[in-house]
Amino acid sequence: MNRQTAGRAGSPVPLRERKKQMTRLAVLDAAERLFTARGYDNVTVAEIADAANISVKTLFTYFASKEDLAFAGEGGLRDAITGAIAASPDGTSPVDAVAAELRRLVQDTSQ
């Protein structure tokens, strides 16, 4: 089973939950695409909803604001930064560990 069909302890995820996950991902994909193409300030919530093929009201059941869409993936960044600090060699300052991790992330995304 994959992530979309497997729940806790291998139990199947109900169709309703899979649809919610798919809608959330569609909204995030649409927002990222539009923000990348036109910039955050030049994209409206209505445009994101339209690109995700949902209503604005539905979008707001998944995300409280446009800012929530822009920062929805920040948990991964936070985890990468805290992991880099924890894994850094003794004597490495947290600032140096974070700087090195950010450089690595930027290099990974530019390739």
N, C-alpha and C positions, 0 to 999 in steps of 0.2 A: 504494500500500500504506500501511496505517497502522502505528502503533507496535507493535501486537500481532502483525502479520503480516510486518513487515519486520525483518530482522536486519541485521548488518553488510553494508555494500556492497549493500544491497537484496535479499539472499538471504532466502528465507522462514524464519521461525522455526518450528522443529519443534513439533508438537502438544504434546508433553510439556512443553516450555518454556513454551508459551502457557498450558497448564493450571497450571503452577507460578506464573506471573505472576498469573493469575486468582485462585488460592487466596490468594496473598500479599495481593492487593488486597482480597479478601473479608474476610480477617482484620483488616486495617487499618481497613476501613470499619466492621466490627462493633465493633472496639475504640473507635474514635472516637465512634460513635453511643452506645455504652454509657457511656463516660467523660463525654460531654457531658450525657447524661440523668441519670446517677446519681453522678458523681464517681469519680475514680480509685480511692479507697480502698474504695468500695462495689461494685466489680466484680471478679469472680474470673476467672481464666484459663479455668476450665471454662465460665463463662457466655459468654465471648468465643468460645471454640471452638464452643459450641453455636449461637450466633448466626451463625457463619460456616459452619455445617453440616459441621464436621470434628471429629475427635477431639482431645483435649488433646495426645496424643502427636504427632499431625500438626502441631499448632500449634507445638510445641517444635522441629520440624524447620525451621521458618521463622524463629522468634524464640527467643532464648535465655531471655528472661524477660519478665515483664509490663512492666518498665521499658523494655525494647527496643521494645515496642509503643507505649508512650507517647511515646518520643523518636525513632521511626522517621523522621519527617520533618524532624528538626533540621538535616539537611544543607542544605535549602533556606533555612532561616533563617540559617545560618552564611554561605552564599553571598550572601544579600541584605545581610547586615551587612558582610562584607568588600568587597562591591561598592560599597556606599555610602561606605565609608571611601576606597576607591581613587578614586571619582568625585567626591569632595567638593572644593569649590574650595580653592585655596591659602589657608592661614591658618585653615581650619576644623579644630578639634581632632577627633581620632577619637571622643571621647566625644560631642561635639555631632553628628557625622555619624551615629553609632549611634542616638542619641536621636531624631534626625529620621527615620531609617529605621523605627524601632520605632513612632513616632507614625503614620507613613504606613501601615505594615502593620496597625495596630490600626484605623485609619480605614477601610481597604479591607475588613477583615473585618466591620466593624459596619454596612456599607452593604448 
